[in-house]
Amino acid sequence: MNRSHRHGAGSGCLGTMEVKSKFGAEFRRFSLERSKPGKFEEFYGLLQHVHKIPNVDVLIGYADIHGDLLPINNDDNYHKAVSTANPLLRIFIQKKGCVLEHSKNNVRMHCLKTL
């Protein structure tokens, strides 16, 4: 998977796709080669690296063109998310055991407390 972080990577390049990911209150932006997105496991590791959460098990979702939140958990739906991203792939990351509330203009995460 060819990745270039925001530094100097413009979204105007052919084949480059901007990714905006959100984990908690933190947003990150980076670019991917649309024609070589790699595998889901690589993308999962990249998101953990970018958000500095290497040992946190997370669930990944994306907002489709209709604003619906869909899961990314294998190569097939990862490639579907990449192919439909126009111009931006919006990624939402949540810890396992947490729930995302998604409305058209807002995404909030609620975590279940364990005793």
Biopython code that builds the backbone (N, CA, C, O; Angstrom):
import numpy as np
from Bio.PDB.StructureBuilder import StructureBuilder

atoms = [
    (1, "MET", "N", (0.858, -1.156, 0.000)),
    (1, "MET", "CA", (0.000, 0.000, 0.000)),
    (1, "MET", "C", (0.905, 1.220, 0.000)),
    (1, "MET", "O", (1.767, 1.376, 0.865)),
    (2, "ASN", "N", (0.699, 2.053, -0.957)),
    (2, "ASN", "CA", (1.475, 3.285, -1.035)),
    (2, "ASN", "C", (0.736, 4.352, -0.265)),
    (2, "ASN", "O", (-0.419, 4.653, -0.566)),
    (3, "ARG", "N", (1.389, 4.927, 0.726)),
    (3, "ARG", "CA", (0.745, 5.975, 1.510)),
    (3, "ARG", "C", (1.657, 7.167, 1.571)),
    (3, "ARG", "O", (2.879, 7.036, 1.641)),
    (4, "SER", "N", (1.061, 8.314, 1.543)),
    (4, "SER", "CA", (1.834, 9.527, 1.757)),
    (4, "SER", "C", (1.013, 10.412, 2.667)),
    (4, "SER", "O", (-0.133, 10.747, 2.368)),
    (5, "HIS", "N", (1.608, 10.781, 3.772)),
    (5, "HIS", "CA", (0.881, 11.625, 4.706)),
    (5, "HIS", "C", (0.720, 13.005, 4.104)),
    (5, "HIS", "O", (1.326, 13.299, 3.074)),
    (6, "ARG", "N", (-0.042, 13.817, 4.689)),
    (6, "ARG", "CA", (-0.481, 15.105, 4.191)),
    (6, "ARG", "C", (0.670, 15.995, 3.712)),
    (6, "ARG", "O", (0.453, 16.872, 2.876)),
    (7, "HIS", "N", (1.851, 15.795, 4.208)),
    (7, "HIS", "CA", (2.984, 16.656, 3.882)),
    (7, "HIS", "C", (3.320, 16.564, 2.409)),
    (7, "HIS", "O", (3.922, 15.588, 1.962)),
    (8, "GLY", "N", (2.932, 17.577, 1.655)),
    (8, "GLY", "CA", (3.304, 17.640, 0.251)),
    (8, "GLY", "C", (2.461, 16.788, -0.659)),
    (8, "GLY", "O", (2.640, 16.858, -1.875)),
    (9, "ALA", "N", (1.564, 15.999, -0.150)),
    (9, "ALA", "CA", (0.732, 15.153, -0.998)),
    (9, "ALA", "C", (-0.557, 15.885, -1.287)),
    (9, "ALA", "O", (-1.344, 16.141, -0.375)),
    (10, "GLY", "N", (-0.782, 16.217, -2.518)),
    (10, "GLY", "CA", (-1.998, 16.945, -2.866)),
    (10, "GLY", "C", (-3.069, 16.017, -3.365)),
    (10, "GLY", "O", (-2.775, 14.997, -3.989)),
    (11, "SER", "N", (-4.304, 16.358, -3.100)),
    (11, "SER", "CA", (-5.400, 15.520, -3.561)),
    (11, "SER", "C", (-5.674, 15.738, -5.035)),
    (11, "SER", "O", (-6.495, 15.031, -5.620)),
    (12, "GLY", "N", (-4.992, 16.717, -5.656)),
    (12, "GLY", "CA", (-5.208, 16.968, -7.060)),
    (12, "GLY", "C", (-4.501, 15.982, -7.962)),
    (12, "GLY", "O", (-4.778, 15.955, -9.162)),
    (13, "CYS", "N", (-3.611, 15.182, -7.443)),
    (13, "CYS", "CA", (-2.886, 14.209, -8.249)),
    (13, "CYS", "C", (-3.835, 13.097, -8.685)),
    (13, "CYS", "O", (-4.662, 12.630, -7.901)),
    (14, "LEU", "N", (-3.710, 12.685, -9.929)),
    (14, "LEU", "CA", (-4.535, 11.577, -10.398)),
    (14, "LEU", "C", (-4.178, 10.317, -9.635)),
    (14, "LEU", "O", (-3.002, 10.005, -9.445)),
    (15, "GLY", "N", (-5.194, 9.600, -9.202)),
    (15, "GLY", "CA", (-4.969, 8.354, -8.499)),
    (15, "GLY", "C", (-4.775, 8.514, -7.006)),
    (15, "GLY", "O", (-4.709, 7.513, -6.292)),
    (16, "THR", "N", (-4.680, 9.738, -6.509)),
    (16, "THR", "CA", (-4.511, 9.964, -5.078)),
    (16, "THR", "C", (-5.865, 10.266, -4.452)),
    (16, "THR", "O", (-6.660, 11.042, -4.982)),
    (17, "MET", "N", (-6.102, 9.632, -3.314)),
    (17, "MET", "CA", (-7.366, 9.810, -2.613)),
    (17, "MET", "C", (-7.066, 10.329, -1.212)),
    (17, "MET", "O", (-6.198, 9.796, -0.521)),
    (18, "GLU", "N", (-7.772, 11.352, -0.802)),
    (18, "GLU", "CA", (-7.633, 11.875, 0.550)),
    (18, "GLU", "C", (-8.481, 11.047, 1.510)),
    (18, "GLU", "O", (-9.609, 10.674, 1.189)),
    (19, "VAL", "N", (-7.932, 10.765, 2.682)),
    (19, "VAL", "CA", (-8.633, 10.036, 3.739)),
    (19, "VAL", "C", (-8.694, 10.952, 4.953)),
    (19, "VAL", "O", (-7.691, 11.544, 5.351)),
    (20, "LYS", "N", (-9.881, 11.059, 5.533)),
    (20, "LYS", "CA", (-10.056, 11.813, 6.768)),
    (20, "LYS", "C", (-10.601, 10.831, 7.790)),
    (20, "LYS", "O", (-11.718, 10.334, 7.647)),
    (21, "SER", "N", (-9.814, 10.550, 8.822)),
    (21, "SER", "CA", (-10.241, 9.567, 9.819)),
    (21, "SER", "C", (-10.475, 10.254, 11.158)),
    (21, "SER", "O", (-9.814, 11.234, 11.503)),
    (22, "LYS", "N", (-11.433, 9.711, 11.899)),
    (22, "LYS", "CA", (-11.803, 10.271, 13.200)),
    (22, "LYS", "C", (-11.801, 9.162, 14.231)),
    (22, "LYS", "O", (-12.438, 8.125, 14.048)),
    (23, "PHE", "N", (-11.075, 9.391, 15.322)),
    (23, "PHE", "CA", (-11.082, 8.493, 16.472)),
    (23, "PHE", "C", (-11.274, 9.361, 17.706)),
    (23, "PHE", "O", (-10.415, 10.181, 18.030)),
    (24, "GLY", "N", (-12.386, 9.189, 18.390)),
    (24, "GLY", "CA", (-12.702, 10.063, 19.508)),
    (24, "GLY", "C", (-12.867, 11.480, 18.998)),
    (24, "GLY", "O", (-13.664, 11.732, 18.094)),
    (25, "ALA", "N", (-12.115, 12.408, 19.575)),
    (25, "ALA", "CA", (-12.188, 13.808, 19.149)),
    (25, "ALA", "C", (-11.065, 14.169, 18.187)),
    (25, "ALA", "O", (-10.946, 15.325, 17.781)),
    (26, "GLU", "N", (-10.232, 13.182, 17.814)),
    (26, "GLU", "CA", (-9.083, 13.456, 16.962)),
    (26, "GLU", "C", (-9.354, 13.119, 15.507)),
    (26, "GLU", "O", (-9.875, 12.050, 15.187)),
    (27, "PHE", "N", (-8.997, 14.039, 14.640)),
    (27, "PHE", "CA", (-9.079, 13.833, 13.200)),
    (27, "PHE", "C", (-7.674, 13.727, 12.642)),
    (27, "PHE", "O", (-6.758, 14.399, 13.117)),
    (28, "ARG", "N", (-7.503, 12.886, 11.639)),
    (28, "ARG", "CA", (-6.241, 12.785, 10.914)),
    (28, "ARG", "C", (-6.563, 12.776, 9.424)),
    (28, "ARG", "O", (-7.601, 12.263, 9.004)),
    (29, "ARG", "N", (-5.663, 13.348, 8.634)),
    (29, "ARG", "CA", (-5.794, 13.331, 7.177)),
    (29, "ARG", "C", (-4.524, 12.762, 6.576)),
    (29, "ARG", "O", (-3.417, 13.048, 7.032)),
    (30, "PHE", "N", (-4.704, 11.952, 5.546)),
    (30, "PHE", "CA", (-3.576, 11.414, 4.807)),
    (30, "PHE", "C", (-4.064, 11.002, 3.433)),
    (30, "PHE", "O", (-5.265, 11.014, 3.164)),
    (31, "SER", "N", (-3.138, 10.637, 2.569)),
    (31, "SER", "CA", (-3.478, 10.271, 1.199)),
    (31, "SER", "C", (-3.130, 8.819, 0.936)),
    (31, "SER", "O", (-2.204, 8.270, 1.533)),
    (32, "LEU", "N", (-3.884, 8.204, 0.034)),
    (32, "LEU", "CA", (-3.614, 6.849, -0.443)),
    (32, "LEU", "C", (-3.663, 6.840, -1.961)),
    (32, "LEU", "O", (-4.353, 7.656, -2.574)),
    (33, "GLU", "N", (-2.943, 5.933, -2.551)),
    (33, "GLU", "CA", (-3.050, 5.717, -3.986)),
    (33, "GLU", "C", (-4.337, 4.932, -4.236)),
    (33, "GLU", "O", (-4.470, 3.794, -3.784)),
    (34, "ARG", "N", (-5.267, 5.527, -4.944)),
    (34, "ARG", "CA", (-6.552, 4.872, -5.204)),
    (34, "ARG", "C", (-6.376, 3.563, -5.986)),
    (34, "ARG", "O", (-7.108, 2.598, -5.764)),
    (35, "SER", "N", (-5.394, 3.541, -6.907)),
    (35, "SER", "CA", (-5.196, 2.351, -7.738)),
    (35, "SER", "C", (-4.455, 1.238, -6.996)),
    (35, "SER", "O", (-4.457, 0.094, -7.449)),
    (36, "LYS", "N", (-3.816, 1.556, -5.854)),
    (36, "LYS", "CA", (-3.080, 0.563, -5.067)),
    (36, "LYS", "C", (-3.400, 0.728, -3.587)),
    (36, "LYS", "O", (-2.520, 1.076, -2.800)),
    (37, "PRO", "N", (-4.650, 0.481, -3.200)),
    (37, "PRO", "CA", (-5.008, 0.728, -1.805)),
    (37, "PRO", "C", (-4.459, -0.305, -0.833)),
    (37, "PRO", "O", (-4.442, -0.062, 0.374)),
    (38, "GLY", "N", (-4.010, -1.456, -1.334)),
    (38, "GLY", "CA", (-3.508, -2.501, -0.449)),
    (38, "GLY", "C", (-4.638, -3.333, 0.125)),
    (38, "GLY", "O", (-5.756, -3.332, -0.389)),
    (39, "LYS", "N", (-4.331, -4.036, 1.188)),
    (39, "LYS", "CA", (-5.300, -4.925, 1.835)),
    (39, "LYS", "C", (-5.861, -4.262, 3.092)),
    (39, "LYS", "O", (-5.289, -3.314, 3.631)),
    (40, "PHE", "N", (-6.992, -4.790, 3.534)),
    (40, "PHE", "CA", (-7.656, -4.254, 4.717)),
    (40, "PHE", "C", (-6.731, -4.273, 5.928)),
    (40, "PHE", "O", (-6.667, -3.284, 6.659)),
    (41, "GLU", "N", (-6.016, -5.365, 6.158)),
    (41, "GLU", "CA", (-5.142, -5.469, 7.332)),
    (41, "GLU", "C", (-4.071, -4.381, 7.330)),
    (41, "GLU", "O", (-3.722, -3.852, 8.385)),
    (42, "GLU", "N", (-3.549, -4.046, 6.154)),
    (42, "GLU", "CA", (-2.564, -2.962, 6.056)),
    (42, "GLU", "C", (-3.207, -1.618, 6.407)),
    (42, "GLU", "O", (-2.615, -0.806, 7.118)),
    (43, "PHE", "N", (-4.418, -1.392, 5.903)),
    (43, "PHE", "CA", (-5.143, -0.163, 6.184)),
    (43, "PHE", "C", (-5.458, -0.057, 7.673)),
    (43, "PHE", "O", (-5.329, 1.015, 8.265)),
    (44, "TYR", "N", (-5.870, -1.166, 8.276)),
    (44, "TYR", "CA", (-6.161, -1.227, 9.711)),
    (44, "TYR", "C", (-4.917, -0.823, 10.503)),
    (44, "TYR", "O", (-5.006, -0.006, 11.420)),
    (45, "GLY", "N", (-3.771, -1.382, 10.160)),
    (45, "GLY", "CA", (-2.517, -1.046, 10.825)),
    (45, "GLY", "C", (-2.120, 0.406, 10.611)),
    (45, "GLY", "O", (-1.606, 1.054, 11.522)),
    (46, "LEU", "N", (-2.358, 0.920, 9.400)),
    (46, "LEU", "CA", (-2.061, 2.321, 9.109)),
    (46, "LEU", "C", (-2.896, 3.244, 9.992)),
    (46, "LEU", "O", (-2.378, 4.217, 10.539)),
    (47, "LEU", "N", (-4.187, 2.941, 10.132)),
    (47, "LEU", "CA", (-5.046, 3.769, 10.987)),
    (47, "LEU", "C", (-4.584, 3.722, 12.443)),
    (47, "LEU", "O", (-4.585, 4.747, 13.124)),
    (48, "GLN", "N", (-4.189, 2.537, 12.926)),
    (48, "GLN", "CA", (-3.679, 2.439, 14.290)),
    (48, "GLN", "C", (-2.404, 3.272, 14.450)),
    (48, "GLN", "O", (-2.208, 3.924, 15.475)),
    (49, "HIS", "N", (-1.548, 3.245, 13.439)),
    (49, "HIS", "CA", (-0.306, 4.016, 13.479)),
    (49, "HIS", "C", (-0.580, 5.523, 13.438)),
    (49, "HIS", "O", (-0.029, 6.278, 14.240)),
    (50, "VAL", "N", (-1.416, 5.950, 12.519)),
    (50, "VAL", "CA", (-1.713, 7.376, 12.349)),
    (50, "VAL", "C", (-2.356, 7.961, 13.610)),
    (50, "VAL", "O", (-2.082, 9.103, 13.979)),
    (51, "HIS", "N", (-3.207, 7.179, 14.263)),
    (51, "HIS", "CA", (-3.889, 7.660, 15.467)),
    (51, "HIS", "C", (-3.134, 7.311, 16.751)),
    (51, "HIS", "O", (-3.581, 7.639, 17.850)),
    (52, "LYS", "N", (-1.993, 6.648, 16.605)),
    (52, "LYS", "CA", (-1.155, 6.276, 17.752)),
    (52, "LYS", "C", (-1.916, 5.405, 18.751)),
    (52, "LYS", "O", (-1.899, 5.659, 19.956)),
    (53, "ILE", "N", (-2.586, 4.371, 18.226)),
    (53, "ILE", "CA", (-3.335, 3.417, 19.055)),
    (53, "ILE", "C", (-2.961, 1.985, 18.636)),
    (53, "ILE", "O", (-3.837, 1.208, 18.254)),
    (54, "PRO", "N", (-1.662, 1.629, 18.703)),
    (54, "PRO", "CA", (-1.217, 0.357, 18.136)),
    (54, "PRO", "C", (-1.783, -0.890, 18.809)),
    (54, "PRO", "O", (-1.893, -1.927, 18.155)),
    (55, "ASN", "N", (-2.141, -0.829, 20.069)),
    (55, "ASN", "CA", (-2.624, -2.020, 20.772)),
    (55, "ASN", "C", (-4.102, -1.950, 21.112)),
    (55, "ASN", "O", (-4.574, -2.653, 22.005)),
    (56, "VAL", "N", (-4.828, -1.103, 20.400)),
    (56, "VAL", "CA", (-6.254, -0.934, 20.653)),
    (56, "VAL", "C", (-7.038, -1.648, 19.551)),
    (56, "VAL", "O", (-6.852, -1.362, 18.368)),
    (57, "ASP", "N", (-7.914, -2.577, 19.944)),
    (57, "ASP", "CA", (-8.789, -3.229, 18.968)),
    (57, "ASP", "C", (-9.915, -2.270, 18.621)),
    (57, "ASP", "O", (-10.623, -1.774, 19.497)),
    (58, "VAL", "N", (-10.068, -2.019, 17.329)),
    (58, "VAL", "CA", (-11.051, -1.047, 16.885)),
    (58, "VAL", "C", (-11.936, -1.614, 15.782)),
    (58, "VAL", "O", (-11.608, -2.606, 15.133)),
    (59, "LEU", "N", (-13.059, -0.952, 15.598)),
    (59, "LEU", "CA", (-13.946, -1.191, 14.474)),
    (59, "LEU", "C", (-13.846, 0.015, 13.563)),
    (59, "LEU", "O", (-13.722, 1.147, 14.031)),
    (60, "ILE", "N", (-13.900, -0.227, 12.262)),
    (60, "ILE", "CA", (-13.738, 0.841, 11.290)),
    (60, "ILE", "C", (-14.990, 0.930, 10.436)),
    (60, "ILE", "O", (-15.521, -0.087, 9.990)),
    (61, "GLY", "N", (-15.454, 2.137, 10.214)),
    (61, "GLY", "CA", (-16.586, 2.371, 9.342)),
    (61, "GLY", "C", (-16.298, 3.548, 8.435)),
    (61, "GLY", "O", (-15.362, 4.315, 8.664)),
    (62, "TYR", "N", (-17.115, 3.681, 7.401)),
    (62, "TYR", "CA", (-16.972, 4.821, 6.491)),
    (62, "TYR", "C", (-18.341, 5.352, 6.126)),
    (62, "TYR", "O", (-19.336, 4.628, 6.162)),
    (63, "ALA", "N", (-18.378, 6.620, 5.774)),
    (63, "ALA", "CA", (-19.616, 7.250, 5.336)),
    (63, "ALA", "C", (-19.709, 7.084, 3.825)),
    (63, "ALA", "O", (-18.828, 7.534, 3.091)),
    (64, "ASP", "N", (-20.778, 6.436, 3.359)),
    (64, "ASP", "CA", (-20.952, 6.258, 1.913)),
    (64, "ASP", "C", (-21.519, 7.529, 1.295)),
    (64, "ASP", "O", (-21.709, 8.528, 1.989)),
    (65, "ILE", "N", (-21.790, 7.496, -0.006)),
    (65, "ILE", "CA", (-22.240, 8.704, -0.711)),
    (65, "ILE", "C", (-23.596, 9.206, -0.223)),
    (65, "ILE", "O", (-23.948, 10.362, -0.459)),
    (66, "HIS", "N", (-24.358, 8.349, 0.455)),
    (66, "HIS", "CA", (-25.665, 8.740, 0.988)),
    (66, "HIS", "C", (-25.571, 9.192, 2.441)),
    (66, "HIS", "O", (-26.574, 9.584, 3.037)),
    (67, "GLY", "N", (-24.356, 9.138, 3.020)),
    (67, "GLY", "CA", (-24.177, 9.522, 4.415)),
    (67, "GLY", "C", (-24.386, 8.388, 5.390)),
    (67, "GLY", "O", (-24.321, 8.601, 6.601)),
    (68, "ASP", "N", (-24.639, 7.176, 4.893)),
    (68, "ASP", "CA", (-24.810, 6.020, 5.775)),
    (68, "ASP", "C", (-23.460, 5.540, 6.266)),
    (68, "ASP", "O", (-22.472, 5.604, 5.535)),
    (69, "LEU", "N", (-23.410, 5.062, 7.496)),
    (69, "LEU", "CA", (-22.185, 4.535, 8.077)),
    (69, "LEU", "C", (-22.128, 3.036, 7.818)),
    (69, "LEU", "O", (-22.974, 2.282, 8.299)),
    (70, "LEU", "N", (-21.121, 2.607, 7.050)),
    (70, "LEU", "CA", (-20.965, 1.200, 6.680)),
    (70, "LEU", "C", (-19.650, 0.666, 7.228)),
    (70, "LEU", "O", (-18.684, 1.418, 7.363)),
    (71, "PRO", "N", (-19.601, -0.637, 7.549)),
    (71, "PRO", "CA", (-18.385, -1.194, 8.138)),
    (71, "PRO", "C", (-17.289, -1.458, 7.100)),
    (71, "PRO", "O", (-17.559, -1.719, 5.928)),
    (72, "ILE", "N", (-16.065, -1.381, 7.569)),
    (72, "ILE", "CA", (-14.909, -1.864, 6.804)),
    (72, "ILE", "C", (-14.241, -2.903, 7.691)),
    (72, "ILE", "O", (-13.635, -2.565, 8.707)),
    (73, "ASN", "N", (-14.355, -4.171, 7.302)),
    (73, "ASN", "CA", (-13.775, -5.241, 8.112)),
    (73, "ASN", "C", (-13.167, -6.370, 7.285)),
    (73, "ASN", "O", (-12.787, -7.408, 7.826)),
    (74, "ASN", "N", (-13.077, -6.161, 5.969)),
    (74, "ASN", "CA", (-12.422, -7.146, 5.110)),
    (74, "ASN", "C", (-11.999, -6.460, 3.815)),
    (74, "ASN", "O", (-12.321, -5.294, 3.582)),
    (75, "ASP", "N", (-11.274, -7.194, 2.979)),
    (75, "ASP", "CA", (-10.770, -6.608, 1.734)),
    (75, "ASP", "C", (-11.887, -6.135, 0.821)),
    (75, "ASP", "O", (-11.758, -5.088, 0.185)),
    (76, "ASP", "N", (-12.986, -6.885, 0.742)),
    (76, "ASP", "CA", (-14.072, -6.530, -0.173)),
    (76, "ASP", "C", (-14.710, -5.187, 0.169)),
    (76, "ASP", "O", (-14.832, -4.318, -0.694)),
    (77, "ASN", "N", (-15.121, -5.014, 1.442)),
    (77, "ASN", "CA", (-15.776, -3.739, 1.736)),
    (77, "ASN", "C", (-14.764, -2.601, 1.871)),
    (77, "ASN", "O", (-15.143, -1.438, 1.737)),
    (78, "TYR", "N", (-13.488, -2.901, 2.132)),
    (78, "TYR", "CA", (-12.456, -1.862, 2.090)),
    (78, "TYR", "C", (-12.297, -1.343, 0.661)),
    (78, "TYR", "O", (-12.247, -0.133, 0.444)),
    (79, "HIS", "N", (-12.219, -2.251, -0.313)),
    (79, "HIS", "CA", (-12.072, -1.830, -1.702)),
    (79, "HIS", "C", (-13.331, -1.117, -2.215)),
    (79, "HIS", "O", (-13.237, -0.216, -3.048)),
    (80, "LYS", "N", (-14.497, -1.518, -1.722)),
    (80, "LYS", "CA", (-15.735, -0.817, -2.076)),
    (80, "LYS", "C", (-15.700, 0.616, -1.549)),
    (80, "LYS", "O", (-16.093, 1.548, -2.251)),
    (81, "ALA", "N", (-15.229, 0.793, -0.311)),
    (81, "ALA", "CA", (-15.124, 2.139, 0.267)),
    (81, "ALA", "C", (-14.166, 3.001, -0.547)),
    (81, "ALA", "O", (-14.456, 4.167, -0.816)),
    (82, "VAL", "N", (-13.027, 2.434, -0.941)),
    (82, "VAL", "CA", (-12.040, 3.180, -1.734)),
    (82, "VAL", "C", (-12.622, 3.550, -3.092)),
    (82, "VAL", "O", (-12.447, 4.675, -3.559)),
    (83, "SER", "N", (-13.309, 2.613, -3.721)),
    (83, "SER", "CA", (-13.816, 2.862, -5.073)),
    (83, "SER", "C", (-14.952, 3.884, -5.099)),
    (83, "SER", "O", (-15.168, 4.534, -6.122)),
    (84, "THR", "N", (-15.677, 4.035, -3.999)),
    (84, "THR", "CA", (-16.806, 4.969, -3.978)),
    (84, "THR", "C", (-16.446, 6.319, -3.359)),
    (84, "THR", "O", (-17.261, 7.240, -3.394)),
    (85, "ALA", "N", (-15.255, 6.457, -2.797)),
    (85, "ALA", "CA", (-14.842, 7.718, -2.177)),
    (85, "ALA", "C", (-14.680, 8.789, -3.250)),
    (85, "ALA", "O", (-13.915, 8.624, -4.201)),
    (86, "ASN", "N", (-15.406, 9.881, -3.084)),
    (86, "ASN", "CA", (-15.321, 10.944, -4.073)),
    (86, "ASN", "C", (-15.667, 12.268, -3.422)),
    (86, "ASN", "O", (-16.842, 12.465, -3.113)),
    (87, "PRO", "N", (-14.797, 13.144, -3.199)),
    (87, "PRO", "CA", (-13.350, 13.030, -3.407)),
    (87, "PRO", "C", (-12.621, 12.542, -2.166)),
    (87, "PRO", "O", (-11.408, 12.331, -2.199)),
    (88, "LEU", "N", (-13.361, 12.361, -1.061)),
    (88, "LEU", "CA", (-12.762, 12.096, 0.242)),
    (88, "LEU", "C", (-13.324, 10.813, 0.823)),
    (88, "LEU", "O", (-14.526, 10.566, 0.725)),
    (89, "LEU", "N", (-12.474, 9.989, 1.426)),
    (89, "LEU", "CA", (-12.930, 8.811, 2.163)),
    (89, "LEU", "C", (-12.992, 9.194, 3.635)),
    (89, "LEU", "O", (-11.964, 9.457, 4.260)),
    (90, "ARG", "N", (-14.207, 9.225, 4.189)),
    (90, "ARG", "CA", (-14.403, 9.597, 5.596)),
    (90, "ARG", "C", (-14.469, 8.319, 6.427)),
    (90, "ARG", "O", (-15.360, 7.489, 6.246)),
    (91, "ILE", "N", (-13.507, 8.175, 7.345)),
    (91, "ILE", "CA", (-13.368, 6.985, 8.169)),
    (91, "ILE", "C", (-13.709, 7.323, 9.613)),
    (91, "ILE", "O", (-13.291, 8.359, 10.131)),
    (92, "PHE", "N", (-14.468, 6.448, 10.260)),
    (92, "PHE", "CA", (-14.805, 6.581, 11.671)),
    (92, "PHE", "C", (-14.291, 5.346, 12.389)),
    (92, "PHE", "O", (-14.600, 4.219, 12.003)),
    (93, "ILE", "N", (-13.504, 5.564, 13.436)),
    (93, "ILE", "CA", (-12.883, 4.478, 14.188)),
    (93, "ILE", "C", (-13.482, 4.475, 15.582)),
    (93, "ILE", "O", (-13.626, 5.524, 16.210)),
    (94, "GLN", "N", (-13.829, 3.292, 16.058)),
    (94, "GLN", "CA", (-14.356, 3.182, 17.411)),
    (94, "GLN", "C", (-13.711, 1.999, 18.095)),
    (94, "GLN", "O", (-13.390, 0.996, 17.458)),
    (95, "LYS", "N", (-13.520, 2.124, 19.407)),
    (95, "LYS", "CA", (-13.029, 0.994, 20.187)),
    (95, "LYS", "C", (-14.093, -0.084, 20.178)),
    (95, "LYS", "O", (-15.288, 0.210, 20.166)),
    (96, "LYS", "N", (-13.654, -1.336, 20.185)),
    (96, "LYS", "CA", (-14.627, -2.421, 20.329)),
    (96, "LYS", "C", (-15.306, -2.254, 21.680)),
    (96, "LYS", "O", (-14.644, -1.952, 22.673)),
    (97, "GLY", "N", (-16.615, -2.445, 21.727)),
    (97, "GLY", "CA", (-17.381, -2.230, 22.934)),
    (97, "GLY", "C", (-17.995, -0.845, 23.002)),
    (97, "GLY", "O", (-18.668, -0.506, 23.975)),
    (98, "CYS", "N", (-17.764, -0.041, 21.969)),
    (98, "CYS", "CA", (-18.348, 1.301, 21.887)),
    (98, "CYS", "C", (-19.339, 1.337, 20.731)),
    (98, "CYS", "O", (-19.280, 0.511, 19.820)),
    (99, "VAL", "N", (-20.237, 2.290, 20.780)),
    (99, "VAL", "CA", (-21.265, 2.440, 19.764)),
    (99, "VAL", "C", (-21.175, 3.828, 19.171)),
    (99, "VAL", "O", (-21.035, 4.815, 19.894)),
    (100, "LEU", "N", (-21.258, 3.904, 17.839)),
    (100, "LEU", "CA", (-21.292, 5.198, 17.170)),
    (100, "LEU", "C", (-22.730, 5.595, 16.915)),
    (100, "LEU", "O", (-23.522, 4.798, 16.413)),
    (101, "GLU", "N", (-23.068, 6.831, 17.261)),
    (101, "GLU", "CA", (-24.349, 7.409, 16.869)),
    (101, "GLU", "C", (-24.061, 8.296, 15.678)),
    (101, "GLU", "O", (-23.236, 9.206, 15.758)),
    (102, "HIS", "N", (-24.734, 8.035, 14.579)),
    (102, "HIS", "CA", (-24.429, 8.748, 13.338)),
    (102, "HIS", "C", (-25.669, 9.446, 12.830)),
    (102, "HIS", "O", (-26.713, 8.826, 12.628)),
    (103, "SER", "N", (-25.543, 10.736, 12.628)),
    (103, "SER", "CA", (-26.581, 11.494, 11.945)),
    (103, "SER", "C", (-25.911, 12.187, 10.778)),
    (103, "SER", "O", (-24.691, 12.106, 10.631)),
    (104, "LYS", "N", (-26.666, 12.854, 9.959)),
    (104, "LYS", "CA", (-26.101, 13.452, 8.745)),
    (104, "LYS", "C", (-24.937, 14.391, 9.025)),
    (104, "LYS", "O", (-23.978, 14.418, 8.255)),
    (105, "ASN", "N", (-24.994, 15.152, 10.093)),
    (105, "ASN", "CA", (-23.960, 16.149, 10.364)),
    (105, "ASN", "C", (-23.114, 15.851, 11.591)),
    (105, "ASN", "O", (-22.268, 16.669, 11.953)),
    (106, "ASN", "N", (-23.310, 14.707, 12.247)),
    (106, "ASN", "CA", (-22.625, 14.474, 13.505)),
    (106, "ASN", "C", (-22.397, 12.987, 13.744)),
    (106, "ASN", "O", (-23.250, 12.160, 13.423)),
    (107, "VAL", "N", (-21.241, 12.654, 14.308)),
    (107, "VAL", "CA", (-20.953, 11.294, 14.742)),
    (107, "VAL", "C", (-20.447, 11.377, 16.171)),
    (107, "VAL", "O", (-19.502, 12.112, 16.458)),
    (108, "ARG", "N", (-21.079, 10.622, 17.075)),
    (108, "ARG", "CA", (-20.663, 10.596, 18.481)),
    (108, "ARG", "C", (-20.448, 9.152, 18.902)),
    (108, "ARG", "O", (-21.164, 8.254, 18.460)),
    (109, "MET", "N", (-19.444, 8.929, 19.771)),
    (109, "MET", "CA", (-19.143, 7.595, 20.248)),
    (109, "MET", "C", (-19.520, 7.481, 21.721)),
    (109, "MET", "O", (-19.190, 8.355, 22.523)),
    (110, "HIS", "N", (-20.214, 6.399, 22.073)),
    (110, "HIS", "CA", (-20.563, 6.100, 23.445)),
    (110, "HIS", "C", (-19.977, 4.742, 23.785)),
    (110, "HIS", "O", (-20.233, 3.763, 23.085)),
    (111, "CYS", "N", (-19.193, 4.673, 24.856)),
    (111, "CYS", "CA", (-18.560, 3.417, 25.261)),
    (111, "CYS", "C", (-19.280, 2.833, 26.460)),
    (111, "CYS", "O", (-19.704, 3.547, 27.368)),
    (112, "LEU", "N", (-19.406, 1.507, 26.436)),
    (112, "LEU", "CA", (-20.005, 0.803, 27.544)),
    (112, "LEU", "C", (-18.955, 0.661, 28.636)),
    (112, "LEU", "O", (-17.814, 0.293, 28.355)),
    (113, "LYS", "N", (-19.320, 0.944, 29.856)),
    (113, "LYS", "CA", (-18.370, 0.820, 30.967)),
    (113, "LYS", "C", (-18.401, -0.605, 31.482)),
    (113, "LYS", "O", (-19.463, -1.208, 31.636)),
    (114, "THR", "N", (-17.207, -1.133, 31.744)),
    (114, "THR", "CA", (-17.108, -2.479, 32.299)),
    (114, "THR", "C", (-16.837, -2.372, 33.782)),
    (114, "THR", "O", (-16.142, -1.461, 34.232)),
    (115, "LEU", "N", (-17.390, -3.313, 34.550)),
    (115, "LEU", "CA", (-17.201, -3.300, 36.007)),
    (115, "LEU", "C", (-16.037, -4.155, 36.389)),
    (115, "LEU", "O", (-15.720, -4.271, 37.573)),
]
sb = StructureBuilder()
sb.init_structure("model")
sb.init_model(0)
sb.init_chain("A")
sb.init_seg("    ")
for serial, (resi, resn, name, xyz) in enumerate(atoms, 1):
    if name == "N":
        sb.init_residue(resn, " ", resi, " ")
    sb.init_atom(name, np.array(xyz, "f"), 0.0, 1.0, " ", f" {name:<3s}", serial, name[0])
structure = sb.get_structure()
